[in-house]
Amino acid sequence: MRLEIFPLILGVLIGLIGIGLVFDAWAPDTDVVANERRRRPRRERDRAGEALVGLGILAIAAAFLGRDTWRYNTLAVIAGSVLLLWGVKRNSSYIRGIFARGDVRHAKFIEGPRRIR
């Protein structure tokens, strides 16, 4: 396998990820869980933000596929980065909710039992 084929394979894989994100943003949600067992409901993701992330990834994949011969390579990377950052900004509360450590109420179990006076 020649080394020049590697960006093409990487561009196709990245493009498939971008297509998946755009499809997930536009596809209707189905309720997998009938009853929510959490005390607080989960934050809703921003569909437009997810589509922007997918389009940004597609633009970066196009830059990989265009290699050095495509005239708009730099423009595709700049547009992809802007779309990617814009989509992440729109979904920042959802992303924070995913990576948060949990409730503050659970911190007392980590500290140990309280003493009763």
C-alpha positions in Angstrom: 0.0 0.0 0.0 1.3 3.4 -0.9 1.6 6.1 1.6 -0.5 8.5 -0.6 -3.6 6.4 -0.1 -3.6 6.9 3.7 -5.2 10.4 3.6 -7.9 9.0 1.3 -8.8 6.2 3.7 -8.7 8.6 6.7 -10.9 11.0 4.8 -13.5 8.3 4.0 -13.6 7.2 7.7 -13.9 10.8 9.0 -16.6 11.4 6.3 -18.6 8.4 7.5 -18.5 9.8 11.1 -19.7 13.2 9.8 -22.5 11.6 7.8 -23.6 9.6 10.9 -23.7 12.8 13.0 -25.7 14.7 10.5 -28.1 11.8 10.1 -28.5 11.5 13.9 -29.2 15.2 14.1 -32.0 15.0 11.5 -33.5 11.6 12.4 -36.4 11.6 14.8 -35.8 10.4 18.4 -37.4 7.2 19.6 -37.9 6.6 23.3 -35.7 3.7 24.2 -36.5 4.0 27.9 -40.1 4.3 28.8 -39.6 5.7 32.4 -36.8 8.0 33.3 -35.2 6.7 36.5 -33.1 9.8 37.1 -34.1 12.4 39.6 -33.4 15.2 37.2 -34.1 14.9 33.6 -31.2 14.8 31.2 -30.3 17.9 29.2 -31.6 18.0 25.7 -29.0 18.1 22.9 -29.2 20.8 20.4 -30.0 19.2 17.0 -28.7 22.2 15.0 -25.4 22.1 17.0 -25.0 18.4 16.3 -25.6 19.0 12.6 -23.0 21.8 12.7 -20.5 19.4 14.2 -21.3 16.8 11.5 -20.9 19.3 8.7 -17.7 20.6 10.2 -16.3 17.0 10.2 -17.5 16.5 6.6 -15.6 19.7 5.6 -12.4 18.4 7.2 -13.0 15.0 5.6 -13.3 16.8 2.2 -9.9 18.5 2.9 -8.4 15.1 3.5 -9.9 13.7 0.3 -8.8 16.8 -1.7 -5.2 16.2 -0.7 -2.7 18.8 -2.0 -4.2 19.2 -5.4 -7.5 20.7 -4.4 -7.7 24.5 -4.6 -10.1 25.0 -1.7 -8.2 22.8 0.9 -7.4 25.6 3.3 -10.9 27.1 3.0 -12.4 23.7 3.8 -10.3 23.3 6.9 -11.2 26.8 8.1 -14.9 26.3 7.5 -14.8 22.9 9.1 -13.1 24.3 12.2 -15.6 27.2 12.5 -18.6 24.8 12.1 -17.1 22.3 14.6 -16.5 25.0 17.2 -19.9 26.6 16.6 -21.6 23.2 17.1 -19.6 22.5 20.3 -20.6 25.9 21.6 -24.3 25.2 20.9 -24.1 21.9 22.7 -21.8 23.0 25.6 -24.4 22.5 28.3 -25.2 19.0 27.0 -21.5 18.1 26.9 -21.0 19.4 30.4 -23.9 17.3 31.6 -22.4 14.2 30.2 -19.0 14.8 31.7 -20.2 16.1 35.1 -19.3 14.0 38.1 -22.8 13.8 39.4 -24.9 15.2 42.2 -23.4 17.1 45.2 -25.6 15.0 47.4 -23.4 12.0 46.7 -20.3 13.7 48.0 -21.2 13.0 51.6 -20.7 9.3 51.1 -17.2 10.0 49.9 -16.3 12.1 52.9 -17.5 9.5 55.4 -20.4 9.3 57.9 -21.4 12.3 59.9 -21.0 12.3 63.7 -24.1 12.9 65.7 -23.6 15.0 68.8 
